């Protein structure tokens, strides 16, 4: 779902930078206007039923501020921005704005591009020292990230991911079979075989039953 978004800021450099960050890091946003005039922004807001408004509070008169607060109660959210806002707070916005989406997507840098990846496109996370490789359905090679596996294990609940041992976090939807021989393994649908630590066997079996 795209969230119709308007930017109101009379500093063109700031508003351009903000729009660039949105397009790179928040593809959920559909930018329908980047304007300098509060009156123009208010008109866009009412004509296009936007859900989000980024506005430099310094640009607003008292009457415009009160008008926004009155309108806000009906259908949209306001985020007041300053030049420092973009550098200090922008990266935290997805967590605050899209709590629902956060449960189904996560942010991943692939090359020079930051993308929002649906969790159901992630096959597994594989620890590589203090780094982690993320394996996706549409890529043969894993994407190396600077986060530890613990970071991802803490971020995602076990309704989707299970941790068969200290080096792997696996999407339950890609598990084909649980193999018990001399050692226990998960066999994934792509043929990858992942060892299950002995102390994890019972827990993993319980989680797989809940699928």
Long-range contacts (C-beta under 8 A, 24 or more apart in sequence): 1-28, 2-28, 2-29, 2-30, 3-28, 3-29, 3-30, 3-51, 3-52, 3-97, 4-30, 4-32, 4-48, 4-49, 4-50, 4-51, 4-52, 5-29, 5-30, 5-31, 5-32, 5-50, 5-51, 5-52, 5-53, 5-54, 6-31, 6-32, 6-33, 6-34, 6-35, 6-41, 6-44, 6-45, 6-48, 6-50, 6-52, 6-53, 6-54, 7-31, 7-33, 7-34, 7-35, 7-41, 7-54, 7-55, 8-35, 8-36, 8-37, 8-38, 8-40, 8-41, 8-53, 8-54, 8-55, 8-56, 8-59, 9-36, 9-54, 9-55, 9-56, 9-59, 9-81, 10-36, 10-37, 10-56, 10-59, 11-56, 11-83, 12-36, 14-56, 14-81, 14-83, 14-86, 17-86, 18-54, 18-81, 18-86, 18-90, 21-86, 21-90, 24-113, 24-114, 25-90, 25-91, 25-94, 25-107, 25-114, 26-93, 26-94, 26-97, 26-116, 27-115, 27-116, 28-94, 28-98, 28-101, 28-116, 38-64, 39-64, 42-67, 42-68, 42-71, 45-71, 45-76, 46-71, 49-75, 50-76, 51-75, 51-76, 51-77, 52-76, 52-77, 52-79, 52-97, 53-77, 53-78, 53-79, 54-79, 54-81, 55-79, 55-80, 55-81, 56-80, 56-81, 56-82, 57-81, 57-82, 58-82, 106-155, 106-156, 108-134, 108-143, 108-145, 109-143, 109-145, 110-143, 119-156, 119-160, 119-171, 120-160, 120-171, 120-173, 122-171, 123-170, 123-171, 123-174, 123-188, 123-190, 123-192, 124-168, 124-169, 124-170, 124-171, 124-174, 124-188, 124-192, 124-194, 125-149, 125-152, 125-161, 125-168, 125-169, 125-170, 126-167, 126-168, 127-166, 127-167, 127-168, 158-207, 159-210, 162-203, 162-204, 162-207, 162-208, 163-200, 164-194, 164-195, 164-196, 164-197, 164-200, 164-204, 165-194, 165-195, 165-196, 165-197, 165-200, 166-197, 168-194, 170-194, 172-207, 172-208, 172-211, 173-211, 175-208, 178-204, 178-205, 178-208
